Amino acid sequence: MAQSRVYKAHALVLKRFSVGETDRILTLFTREYGKLSAIAKGSRRELSRLGAATEPFTYSRLLLAVGQNLDVLTQGEVREAFHASRSDLTRIAYASYFAELVNASLEERQPNPDLFDLMLSCLYILEQATMPDLIARLFELQSLRLLGYEPQLRHCVRDGAPLQGPGLGFNPSRGGALCARCADETPGTLPMSGAALEIMRRLLDAEPGSSQGGAAALERLRPNQAQRSELARLLVPYVRQRSEAPLRSLGFIEELRVAPPDAVQEEKR
């Protein structure tokens, strides 16, 4: 039986750029078909029925037609626009990070519905979270697991010893946590507290959900600012090593960390 030339998909917009006077080319992450590219003709017109569905991070139910080079977006029903995230510079930065990490990690047309559900859940939680960096750590750890790159956090990645007591370490190149003896002997190891190790384990075991309950469950972890900074110091190098593309949004997140969002926005003008 010949494949239908028209198909439906639940999709998140990972990336977009303008072509011609009125069109956009989109990189979509669909639950059913994985990552794919499509053209949204006329979507930049003021009254276009497709415009809302082409906004970054938007979750929509789409109707697409198979094209010769690019598939064509013909209809879009927005399910969630994530207005709070798209109106706040810090949330924009983290939502961009989720999108950039997914885009860098997936090949075209390789479905990964669990990763889609994770990204969608984290975008919902980001709408309400007071600690967006903690959502980022959750997304990093659980997406790495789904992609086959989960860091070893249950025992020493070098000799299998229990992870207990002071002097623990985390080595991005070796793939995870090290006991005190191995941490001392392994170049490139970052010092890691027992509290950071426990938080990472709990983030891996968390069930994000897609409502206020998901945000509340994460914030019950109650990491202090020093612990949150330590988590980023440990996990971001690990993510960078396993990404096949530069993650530019991480630089912007760092700018926001050292300067108020209003100051960053003013500088970019």
Backbone bond lengths (Angstrom), bond angles and torsions (degrees), N, CA, C in turn:
res aa  C-N    CA-C-N  psi(-1)  N-CA   C-N-CA  omega(-1)  CA-C   N-CA-C  phi
1 M - - - 1.468 - - 1.521 109.44 -
2 A 1.313 117.44 133.58 1.452 121.35 -179.14 1.529 110.13 -68.82
3 Q 1.331 115.49 142.57 1.452 120.35 178.95 1.527 109.91 -69.26
4 S 1.346 115.94 138.81 1.459 120.27 178.21 1.522 110.03 -63.03
5 R 1.321 115.88 142.68 1.455 120.12 178.87 1.526 111.98 -85.49
6 V 1.329 117.96 -6.70 1.459 122.24 178.10 1.526 108.16 -124.06
7 Y 1.333 116.44 134.97 1.460 119.23 -179.01 1.529 110.06 -146.02
8 K 1.343 115.18 159.33 1.458 122.17 179.34 1.523 109.55 -109.35
9 A 1.319 115.18 151.03 1.465 119.47 179.63 1.518 110.21 -155.72
10 H 1.334 115.70 143.44 1.460 121.42 167.11 1.526 106.62 -83.66
11 A 1.331 117.29 130.89 1.461 118.72 -169.99 1.524 112.45 -142.72
12 L 1.332 114.49 149.82 1.455 124.08 168.40 1.530 108.03 -115.48
13 V 1.317 116.59 139.46 1.464 120.90 179.74 1.525 108.45 -85.29
14 L 1.329 116.61 114.12 1.459 121.72 178.67 1.518 112.10 -86.11
15 K 1.321 116.06 -35.94 1.465 119.80 -171.77 1.524 108.25 -161.14
16 R 1.323 116.17 153.15 1.465 119.40 175.62 1.524 109.06 -151.95
17 F 1.318 116.31 153.89 1.465 120.68 168.97 1.514 109.27 -149.64
18 S 1.317 114.87 156.05 1.457 121.65 -174.19 1.516 110.85 -86.10
19 V 1.324 115.37 143.77 1.463 122.11 173.43 1.526 107.90 -135.27
20 G 1.321 115.36 144.33 1.449 119.01 -178.88 1.517 110.92 60.62
21 E 1.314 116.16 -153.14 1.463 120.91 -177.19 1.522 113.10 -93.36
22 T 1.320 117.52 -24.65 1.474 118.34 -171.84 1.523 114.52 -135.25
23 D 1.320 119.33 -2.39 1.456 121.06 -171.52 1.527 112.04 -103.55
24 R 1.343 114.71 164.16 1.465 121.65 172.31 1.527 108.46 -135.21
25 I 1.326 115.42 145.61 1.462 121.30 168.39 1.522 107.70 -105.17
26 L 1.309 115.82 129.45 1.457 122.60 -174.65 1.525 111.09 -112.26
27 T 1.327 115.81 142.98 1.456 121.32 163.47 1.520 106.09 -102.19
28 L 1.315 116.08 115.94 1.456 122.83 -175.43 1.524 110.57 -109.77
29 F 1.313 115.64 144.26 1.457 121.48 169.66 1.522 106.67 -110.02
30 T 1.306 116.30 107.26 1.464 120.72 -177.78 1.523 110.08 -102.25
31 R 1.305 115.03 146.38 1.465 119.00 179.42 1.523 111.21 -68.67
32 E 1.321 116.43 -34.70 1.458 120.68 -172.87 1.532 113.44 -86.29
33 Y 1.323 117.96 -33.02 1.463 121.12 -169.96 1.530 113.66 -124.36
34 G 1.325 118.03 2.51 1.442 120.37 -178.83 1.516 112.00 79.67
35 K 1.324 115.48 -154.02 1.466 121.53 -178.36 1.523 110.07 -81.26
36 L 1.316 116.61 136.23 1.462 120.47 177.45 1.524 109.48 -153.82
37 S 1.323 115.30 163.59 1.462 122.01 178.60 1.517 109.61 -110.60
38 A 1.324 115.11 144.35 1.469 120.03 -179.63 1.521 108.83 -149.44
39 I 1.311 115.38 153.74 1.449 120.66 176.09 1.530 108.90 -103.41
40 A 1.332 114.75 136.34 1.470 121.20 176.96 1.527 106.68 -111.22
41 K 1.304 115.60 94.42 1.468 120.34 -174.68 1.526 110.49 -72.68
42 G 1.330 114.89 131.83 1.452 121.13 178.51 1.512 115.26 74.87
43 S 1.335 118.30 7.86 1.465 120.55 -173.00 1.520 113.30 -71.56
44 R 1.340 117.71 -14.35 1.462 119.45 178.62 1.521 112.48 -89.97
45 R 1.311 117.12 -3.84 1.456 118.92 174.96 1.528 110.04 -68.45
46 E 1.300 117.22 147.67 1.466 121.78 -172.55 1.521 112.11 -59.09
47 L 1.299 118.66 -39.02 1.458 122.10 -176.02 1.533 113.08 -103.88
48 S 1.332 116.79 19.47 1.455 119.79 -178.12 1.532 111.37 -64.63
49 R 1.321 116.17 136.36 1.461 121.13 176.36 1.524 111.89 -74.14
50 L 1.339 116.78 -12.57 1.461 120.57 -179.76 1.524 113.25 -95.88
51 G 1.335 116.73 -13.04 1.456 119.92 -171.23 1.515 113.77 -55.47
52 A 1.334 118.03 -47.94 1.463 120.92 -175.63 1.520 111.90 -62.64
53 A 1.322 117.21 -35.39 1.470 121.18 -177.45 1.520 112.75 -76.40
54 T 1.336 118.06 -6.19 1.458 120.71 179.42 1.527 112.55 -103.67
55 E 1.336 117.08 5.14 1.456 120.15 178.87 1.530 110.27 -72.23
56 P 1.335 118.01 146.66 1.466 120.69 -179.49 1.526 112.15 -55.30
57 F 1.320 115.54 139.36 1.466 126.46 174.78 1.536 113.53 70.27
58 T 1.326 118.12 -3.34 1.464 120.15 -176.98 1.528 110.79 -63.99
59 Y 1.329 114.38 139.48 1.465 121.62 176.83 1.524 107.69 -102.11
60 S 1.332 116.44 121.94 1.463 121.04 -174.97 1.518 111.06 -140.92
61 R 1.316 113.39 160.82 1.463 122.05 168.03 1.521 105.81 -100.96
62 L 1.328 116.46 117.77 1.458 121.60 -171.25 1.523 111.62 -113.51
63 L 1.308 114.40 151.84 1.454 122.65 169.07 1.519 106.73 -115.17
64 L 1.332 115.68 122.89 1.457 121.20 -176.51 1.521 110.06 -125.57
65 A 1.319 114.88 152.15 1.459 121.62 177.07 1.520 108.73 -117.67
66 V 1.302 116.29 137.78 1.462 121.61 179.24 1.533 108.80 -66.97
67 G 1.326 116.23 127.49 1.458 121.47 178.91 1.518 111.06 -113.56
68 Q 1.313 115.48 175.68 1.467 119.35 -177.23 1.524 111.47 -71.51
69 N 1.331 116.65 -45.07 1.457 121.16 178.27 1.526 112.33 -111.49
70 L 1.329 115.31 -43.73 1.456 121.65 177.81 1.521 108.65 -125.50
71 D 1.333 115.88 143.42 1.454 117.99 170.73 1.525 108.66 -70.00
72 V 1.326 115.88 160.08 1.462 121.56 -172.98 1.521 109.34 -118.09
73 L 1.342 115.55 124.73 1.459 120.69 175.45 1.525 108.42 -77.52
74 T 1.332 116.42 121.23 1.464 119.94 -177.21 1.522 112.61 -110.16
75 Q 1.344 117.88 -29.30 1.458 121.37 177.79 1.516 109.12 -146.07
76 G 1.329 115.89 150.70 1.456 120.28 178.25 1.515 111.76 -146.45
77 E 1.324 116.24 123.84 1.467 122.18 176.65 1.527 107.96 -111.97
78 V 1.328 116.04 109.03 1.465 120.63 -176.87 1.518 110.09 -71.33
79 R 1.324 115.91 125.72 1.462 121.34 176.52 1.527 111.34 -95.72
80 E 1.334 116.80 -35.43 1.462 120.88 178.51 1.532 108.22 -155.51
81 A 1.339 115.60 125.91 1.469 120.51 -177.92 1.524 112.44 -96.26
82 F 1.337 118.34 -12.84 1.468 122.64 -179.29 1.531 111.03 53.24
83 H 1.317 114.99 56.36 1.464 120.60 -176.08 1.522 112.40 -61.66
84 A 1.343 117.85 -40.35 1.462 119.73 -178.35 1.520 111.10 -62.21
85 S 1.320 116.91 -40.79 1.462 120.13 -179.86 1.522 111.54 -69.16
86 R 1.331 117.40 -37.24 1.462 119.93 -176.95 1.528 113.08 -80.76
87 S 1.341 117.05 -5.53 1.459 120.00 177.80 1.525 112.57 -109.52
88 D 1.315 117.30 5.16 1.460 121.83 -178.29 1.523 108.65 -127.48
89 L 1.321 116.59 126.00 1.456 121.04 -171.91 1.525 112.11 -62.66
90 T 1.318 117.57 -39.46 1.467 120.24 -179.71 1.522 110.76 -66.06
91 R 1.329 116.69 -44.73 1.462 119.47 179.17 1.532 111.37 -67.18
92 I 1.323 116.95 -36.75 1.464 119.94 175.10 1.526 109.90 -56.88
93 A 1.329 115.94 -43.87 1.465 120.34 -177.92 1.523 111.06 -61.81
94 Y 1.327 117.27 -43.84 1.461 119.52 -178.24 1.531 111.86 -73.86
95 A 1.326 117.82 -38.34 1.465 119.35 175.89 1.530 109.82 -63.13
96 S 1.326 117.24 -38.18 1.465 121.19 176.22 1.527 110.99 -62.75
97 Y 1.314 115.64 -37.46 1.466 120.06 177.83 1.522 111.04 -63.85
98 F 1.322 117.92 -45.02 1.464 120.57 177.14 1.532 110.17 -57.18
99 A 1.335 115.10 -47.57 1.466 119.96 -177.97 1.521 111.71 -64.24
100 E 1.313 116.47 -42.00 1.458 120.61 -178.23 1.528 111.19 -67.24
101 L 1.321 116.37 -39.60 1.465 120.36 179.98 1.525 110.71 -66.23
102 V 1.325 117.53 -42.91 1.466 120.87 177.38 1.517 110.62 -63.80
103 N 1.318 116.50 -45.42 1.466 120.67 -178.88 1.525 111.29 -60.42
104 A 1.330 116.31 -39.16 1.464 120.35 -178.98 1.524 112.64 -74.48
105 S 1.333 117.37 -20.73 1.466 121.09 -171.50 1.523 114.09 -96.09
106 L 1.310 118.23 -18.65 1.462 120.81 -171.01 1.519 112.25 -109.99
107 E 1.321 115.58 142.63 1.452 121.63 168.95 1.530 108.57 -84.10
108 E 1.323 116.09 161.65 1.462 120.51 178.19 1.535 110.88 -63.08
109 R 1.317 114.40 139.60 1.468 122.74 171.10 1.532 113.12 58.91
110 Q 1.321 117.05 36.25 1.459 121.53 174.12 1.521 108.03 -115.65
111 P 1.342 118.35 95.13 1.470 120.50 -175.05 1.528 112.24 -59.54
112 N 1.331 114.78 140.46 1.460 121.38 174.33 1.530 106.95 -144.80
113 P 1.340 117.37 75.59 1.469 120.28 -173.80 1.522 113.30 -60.80
114 D 1.334 118.30 -31.57 1.462 119.41 178.87 1.525 110.96 -66.73
115 L 1.326 117.14 -39.36 1.459 120.31 177.42 1.530 110.19 -67.52
116 F 1.319 116.74 -38.80 1.462 120.04 176.31 1.531 109.97 -59.17
117 D 1.334 116.69 -47.91 1.463 120.40 -179.39 1.524 111.14 -62.07
118 L 1.333 116.68 -38.64 1.465 120.45 178.69 1.526 110.80 -63.57
119 M 1.332 117.15 -47.85 1.463 119.36 -179.65 1.521 111.06 -62.40
120 L 1.324 116.86 -43.23 1.457 120.17 179.28 1.527 110.74 -61.65
121 S 1.316 117.24 -44.12 1.464 120.76 178.79 1.518 111.37 -61.58
122 C 1.325 116.44 -43.47 1.466 119.33 -179.04 1.523 111.72 -67.18
123 L 1.307 118.02 -33.20 1.464 120.12 175.38 1.525 110.93 -66.34
124 Y 1.333 117.20 -39.90 1.458 120.00 175.72 1.530 110.63 -62.17
125 I 1.316 116.99 -46.15 1.461 120.60 -178.53 1.523 110.89 -65.06
126 L 1.331 116.70 -37.20 1.458 121.25 179.97 1.521 111.99 -59.66
127 E 1.330 117.61 -28.76 1.467 121.57 178.66 1.526 111.70 -58.68
128 Q 1.342 118.12 -29.19 1.458 121.54 -171.32 1.525 113.07 -118.58
129 A 1.305 118.25 -12.76 1.462 121.34 -170.30 1.523 112.24 -69.87
130 T 1.324 115.64 140.94 1.465 120.60 173.40 1.527 111.59 -92.60
131 M 1.333 117.06 -10.45 1.469 121.73 177.55 1.530 108.79 -126.54
132 P 1.329 117.98 74.98 1.469 119.74 -176.59 1.521 113.51 -60.75
133 D 1.328 117.55 -26.96 1.465 119.56 177.94 1.526 111.09 -64.50
134 L 1.341 117.46 -31.65 1.465 120.17 178.13 1.530 110.16 -69.21
135 I 1.341 117.37 -35.47 1.465 120.64 174.67 1.521 109.79 -63.59
136 A 1.329 116.23 -37.39 1.468 119.97 178.06 1.524 111.08 -63.23
137 R 1.331 117.23 -41.42 1.462 119.85 178.87 1.537 110.64 -65.29
138 L 1.328 116.64 -39.59 1.459 120.72 175.42 1.526 110.20 -60.15
139 F 1.323 116.29 -47.25 1.461 120.09 -178.48 1.526 111.03 -63.84
140 E 1.333 117.19 -42.63 1.461 120.36 178.84 1.524 110.89 -57.97
141 L 1.314 116.82 -53.11 1.461 120.44 -174.10 1.528 111.67 -64.77
142 Q 1.330 117.01 -45.94 1.458 118.24 -175.71 1.529 111.88 -75.54
143 S 1.323 118.36 -32.60 1.470 118.98 175.63 1.523 110.61 -69.63
144 L 1.334 118.06 -38.07 1.461 120.57 176.73 1.531 110.80 -60.63
145 R 1.323 116.34 -39.85 1.465 119.32 178.24 1.532 110.57 -63.53
146 L 1.328 116.64 -44.61 1.465 120.37 -178.53 1.524 111.96 -66.31
147 L 1.326 116.59 -27.06 1.464 121.10 -179.58 1.530 112.71 -91.89
148 G 1.342 116.35 -1.15 1.462 120.02 177.37 1.508 114.99 90.07
149 Y 1.351 117.67 17.57 1.462 121.18 -177.47 1.530 112.19 -121.63
150 E 1.310 117.64 28.24 1.465 120.42 -177.42 1.529 110.91 -59.41
151 P 1.343 117.74 128.89 1.466 119.02 176.47 1.527 110.66 -69.63
152 Q 1.307 116.43 148.05 1.456 121.67 178.25 1.529 108.69 -78.27
153 L 1.333 116.50 116.53 1.459 121.86 -177.92 1.522 112.45 -125.22
154 R 1.335 117.77 4.60 1.463 120.47 -175.52 1.524 112.48 -99.42
155 H 1.334 116.38 -28.97 1.467 120.45 176.70 1.518 107.85 -153.95
156 C 1.309 116.87 169.96 1.458 121.51 -177.04 1.529 110.32 -60.77
157 V 1.326 115.86 127.47 1.457 120.33 -176.82 1.530 112.06 -69.93
158 R 1.319 117.02 -15.60 1.472 120.65 -177.96 1.521 112.99 -95.59
159 D 1.327 118.17 -47.81 1.480 118.99 -175.87 1.523 113.76 -124.25
160 G 1.342 117.30 2.90 1.458 120.39 176.81 1.510 115.55 77.08
161 A 1.329 117.68 7.49 1.458 121.15 -177.95 1.528 111.15 -70.16
162 P 1.346 117.53 157.28 1.469 120.27 175.74 1.526 110.73 -61.56
163 L 1.317 115.38 148.32 1.467 121.41 177.97 1.521 107.86 -97.73
164 Q 1.316 115.96 97.54 1.460 120.86 -176.48 1.518 109.69 -151.97
165 G 1.346 114.45 157.81 1.448 120.23 178.24 1.516 113.21 78.54
166 P 1.339 116.79 -178.31 1.460 121.61 179.68 1.530 111.66 -77.06
167 G 1.329 115.32 166.77 1.467 120.55 172.95 1.512 114.89 86.03
168 L 1.334 118.42 11.89 1.460 120.23 179.58 1.528 110.59 -66.98
169 G 1.332 114.87 159.19 1.457 119.40 179.07 1.519 111.61 -140.60
170 F 1.326 114.40 166.95 1.467 121.43 176.92 1.521 106.60 -134.64
171 N 1.331 115.59 125.46 1.457 120.08 -176.86 1.527 109.95 -118.64
172 P 1.340 118.56 108.46 1.468 120.57 -178.45 1.523 113.37 -58.42
173 S 1.324 117.14 -37.53 1.466 119.90 -178.30 1.517 112.55 -71.86
174 R 1.318 117.13 -35.75 1.464 121.01 -178.30 1.526 112.40 -82.13
175 G 1.346 117.22 -15.77 1.452 119.18 172.62 1.508 116.39 101.24
176 G 1.349 118.06 17.27 1.454 116.98 175.82 1.510 114.27 154.84
177 A 1.340 114.81 -150.89 1.458 122.21 -171.07 1.525 111.52 -83.72
178 L 1.328 114.18 152.25 1.463 121.82 178.95 1.519 109.56 -128.25
179 C 1.333 116.32 143.22 1.458 120.78 172.84 1.532 108.93 -67.18
180 A 1.319 116.15 170.52 1.463 120.19 -175.09 1.530 111.77 -59.68
181 R 1.326 117.53 -42.95 1.466 119.84 -178.12 1.522 111.14 -64.80
182 C 1.319 117.10 -47.38 1.463 120.11 -178.74 1.521 111.86 -69.83
183 A 1.337 116.73 -33.63 1.459 119.73 177.86 1.519 110.53 -61.25
184 D 1.309 115.89 -39.18 1.461 120.39 -179.20 1.520 111.56 -70.23
185 E 1.333 117.73 -25.68 1.469 121.56 -174.77 1.527 113.79 -99.03
186 T 1.350 118.06 -7.07 1.461 120.78 -171.87 1.526 111.03 -109.95
187 P 1.339 117.88 113.74 1.464 120.28 179.12 1.530 111.40 -60.48
188 G 1.322 115.34 148.20 1.452 120.49 177.75 1.507 114.41 82.91
189 T 1.333 117.16 7.49 1.457 120.69 -178.74 1.522 110.54 -83.41
190 L 1.327 115.53 135.98 1.456 121.79 177.94 1.520 109.14 -97.85
191 P 1.337 118.63 136.45 1.467 119.52 177.75 1.515 110.68 -63.70
192 M 1.335 116.35 141.50 1.459 121.71 -177.09 1.521 109.66 -137.20
193 S 1.312 116.44 131.46 1.461 120.75 177.93 1.521 110.52 -82.36
194 G 1.315 114.77 158.40 1.456 118.96 175.35 1.518 112.05 -63.70
195 A 1.333 117.04 -32.07 1.465 120.41 179.15 1.529 110.74 -66.15
196 A 1.340 117.26 -42.36 1.469 120.38 178.64 1.524 110.95 -63.54
197 L 1.327 116.72 -40.14 1.463 120.44 178.43 1.531 110.47 -61.24
198 E 1.318 117.34 -43.79 1.462 121.14 -179.36 1.527 111.36 -65.20
199 I 1.311 116.99 -40.58 1.469 119.90 179.34 1.532 110.19 -64.82
200 M 1.325 117.31 -42.25 1.471 119.74 178.53 1.522 111.01 -62.07
201 R 1.317 117.14 -41.28 1.467 119.85 177.66 1.521 111.15 -61.75
202 R 1.327 116.50 -42.20 1.463 119.69 -178.82 1.529 111.50 -70.09
203 L 1.313 117.56 -32.95 1.466 120.13 175.28 1.524 110.76 -66.02
204 L 1.317 116.90 -39.00 1.462 119.90 177.35 1.520 111.79 -64.48
205 D 1.316 116.70 -32.78 1.464 121.02 -177.09 1.523 112.90 -88.56
206 A 1.330 118.08 -8.21 1.464 121.37 -174.68 1.521 111.52 -69.03
207 E 1.315 115.52 152.84 1.456 122.66 171.52 1.522 106.62 -111.67
208 P 1.343 117.93 103.20 1.466 120.43 -169.10 1.516 114.38 -59.15
209 G 1.340 119.17 -43.28 1.455 119.37 -174.32 1.528 110.69 70.81
210 S 1.321 116.58 -174.67 1.453 119.81 -177.26 1.519 112.29 -137.37
211 S 1.332 117.24 27.71 1.451 120.12 -176.51 1.518 109.74 -138.81
212 Q 1.318 116.14 -172.11 1.456 120.98 178.95 1.521 111.40 -57.94
213 G 1.340 116.45 -30.35 1.452 119.49 -179.90 1.509 112.49 -61.82
214 G 1.334 117.31 -36.29 1.456 120.21 178.95 1.510 112.11 -64.22
215 A 1.325 116.67 -44.40 1.462 120.17 178.18 1.515 111.22 -64.41
216 A 1.337 116.40 -42.43 1.460 120.12 -179.18 1.519 111.28 -63.95
217 A 1.337 117.23 -40.34 1.468 120.52 -179.33 1.521 111.15 -61.83
218 L 1.324 116.96 -40.51 1.458 119.86 178.99 1.522 111.55 -68.47
219 E 1.322 115.59 -41.16 1.453 117.63 -176.27 1.526 112.37 -73.84
220 R 1.334 117.42 -14.47 1.462 119.66 173.24 1.523 111.51 -68.22
221 L 1.318 116.92 -15.98 1.463 119.23 173.56 1.524 111.35 -62.91
222 R 1.342 116.03 -32.08 1.466 123.21 175.34 1.529 114.09 52.25
223 P 1.313 120.00 47.72 1.460 118.98 172.85 1.526 109.76 -68.94
224 N 1.316 116.37 141.82 1.459 118.33 175.98 1.528 109.69 -80.81
225 Q 1.313 116.11 176.58 1.462 119.86 -175.04 1.526 111.40 -62.77
226 A 1.329 117.41 -38.20 1.463 119.84 179.61 1.531 110.73 -63.84
227 Q 1.320 117.21 -40.80 1.466 120.60 178.84 1.526 111.29 -67.47
228 R 1.330 117.18 -39.76 1.463 120.03 178.47 1.529 110.81 -64.31
229 S 1.317 116.43 -39.28 1.472 119.78 177.10 1.524 110.73 -65.64
230 E 1.336 116.39 -38.16 1.465 119.97 178.25 1.525 110.99 -64.86
231 L 1.318 117.87 -41.54 1.464 120.87 178.46 1.526 110.61 -58.82
232 A 1.324 116.76 -44.45 1.466 119.91 178.79 1.522 110.75 -65.01
233 R 1.329 116.79 -40.42 1.466 120.62 -179.47 1.528 111.40 -62.89
234 L 1.324 117.42 -31.93 1.462 121.27 -179.78 1.524 112.67 -83.38
235 L 1.338 116.74 -44.84 1.457 120.02 -168.83 1.523 114.30 -86.73
236 V 1.322 118.02 -33.53 1.466 118.55 -178.14 1.534 111.71 -61.55
237 P 1.338 120.67 -44.42 1.470 118.62 175.79 1.526 113.08 -60.63
238 Y 1.334 116.71 -34.75 1.463 120.63 177.93 1.525 110.80 -64.48
239 V 1.331 116.22 -44.00 1.464 120.51 178.44 1.519 110.64 -64.48
240 R 1.329 116.99 -44.03 1.468 120.28 -179.59 1.527 111.37 -59.36
241 Q 1.317 117.75 -39.94 1.461 120.86 -178.73 1.519 112.16 -65.62
242 R 1.320 116.43 -29.21 1.457 119.53 -175.66 1.527 113.65 -100.52
243 S 1.309 116.28 0.46 1.462 120.40 175.72 1.519 109.34 -90.94
244 E 1.321 115.65 140.88 1.463 120.28 -179.86 1.522 112.21 -92.64
245 A 1.316 117.52 5.79 1.457 121.28 -179.84 1.526 108.51 -143.14
246 P 1.329 117.96 152.73 1.468 119.58 176.25 1.521 110.45 -64.79
247 L 1.320 116.24 139.05 1.463 121.44 -179.01 1.528 107.56 -102.94
248 R 1.321 115.88 87.27 1.463 121.04 -172.92 1.520 112.58 -65.14
249 S 1.315 117.23 -29.18 1.463 120.08 -179.12 1.523 111.88 -62.58
250 L 1.335 117.93 -25.64 1.461 119.72 178.17 1.522 111.46 -64.02
251 G 1.325 116.60 -35.44 1.456 119.76 176.76 1.520 111.70 -64.86
252 F 1.325 116.40 -39.96 1.450 120.36 178.77 1.525 111.04 -67.80
253 I 1.327 116.71 -38.88 1.466 120.13 176.21 1.522 110.22 -60.83
254 E 1.317 116.93 -39.47 1.465 120.51 178.32 1.528 110.36 -64.72
255 E 1.336 117.62 -39.72 1.465 120.52 175.58 1.519 110.87 -58.39
256 L 1.313 116.73 -43.41 1.456 120.58 179.82 1.522 111.99 -66.41
257 R 1.314 116.02 -30.70 1.466 119.80 -179.52 1.524 111.60 -68.02
258 V 1.330 116.64 -36.35 1.471 120.09 -175.56 1.517 112.75 -97.36
259 A 1.342 118.13 -9.00 1.467 121.03 179.22 1.515 108.87 -140.08
260 P 1.337 117.70 146.13 1.472 120.19 177.96 1.522 110.65 -60.58
261 P 1.348 118.28 146.55 1.457 121.09 179.96 1.526 113.27 -53.51
262 D 1.340 117.75 -38.70 1.460 119.70 -179.41 1.524 111.33 -63.07
263 A 1.352 115.79 -36.85 1.460 118.75 179.68 1.520 111.10 -69.63
264 V 1.339 117.66 -38.62 1.464 120.81 177.77 1.518 110.54 -64.23
265 Q 1.345 115.71 -43.40 1.460 119.62 -179.45 1.525 110.81 -62.85
266 E 1.330 116.97 -41.72 1.464 121.18 -179.58 1.519 110.83 -64.50
267 E 1.338 116.67 -41.02 1.467 121.14 179.79 1.507 111.04 -63.33
268 K 1.358 118.18 -38.62 1.463 121.50 -177.17 1.528 111.85 -72.92
269 R 1.326 118.41 -18.49 1.450 120.61 176.18 1.521 110.91 -72.98
